[in-house]
Amino acid sequence: MPQDRALSVQPWHGQVTRQEISLGIPLDSCTALSGPVVSAAAGAVIGDAEPFAFLVPRVRLRLESEERDPI
């Protein structure tokens, strides 16, 4: 799942780093948020799709693994 992975690019090292992470967020701790979103950048990515957001009071990120690949 996308929320379980982080990617970063280090062109100066000629590599991409993939970090597998564990967020461990229980769904019942998430609070749905609503309101208008006005963003040209978001509109360029999602078009006219309905945006969504949620609030999580606390997140403990755990690094599970890290791999490096050449660019």
N, C-alpha and C positions, 0 to 999 in steps of 0.2 A: 504494500500500500504506500502511496506517495508520502504520507505523513511519517512513515517509518524510515525515511532516507533523506540524507542531506548530501548535496553535491557542491564542490567548489573547484574552481579552475585556477591553476598556478602556471600561467604561461612562461614565467621566468624559470620554472623548473621543467616545463614541457610536459605537465601531467594534470590529470583530473583526479581528485580524491573523492571517494564515495564513503560516507559514514553511515552505517546501519545503526539506527537509534531506536530506543524504546521509550515511548511517552507515558504509557500506562495511565491514560485518562479514562476514568469510568464515565460512561455516557450520562449517568444521572448527576454528575458534577458540572455538566455544561448548561449554561443558561443562554437561550436564544436571544439575539438582539435584533432590533428592527429599526428602520429609519431610512431616510432618503440617502442615496449615494450619487454624488455628482463628481465624475472623474473621467476625463478624456482618455487617460491611460487605461483605466479599467474597461471603458467602452470599446477601446481598440482590441482588447483581448477577448471579452465575453459578448460583445455586441449588445443585443437587447435582452440578454438572459437576466433573470432576477438574481441580484446578489444576495448572499447570506453571510452572517457573521455570528459568532458565539463567544461567550466569555467563560474562561476557566480560571477559577480563583488561584490555583497553584499547579504548576507543572514541574515534575522532576524528570529531567532528561537523563537517560542512561545510554552511554556509548557502548554498543554491542560489538562492533567491528569497524575496521577502517582498511580500505583497499586503495591502491594507486594504479592508475592506468596511464600509458603515454597518450599524448594528444594526437 
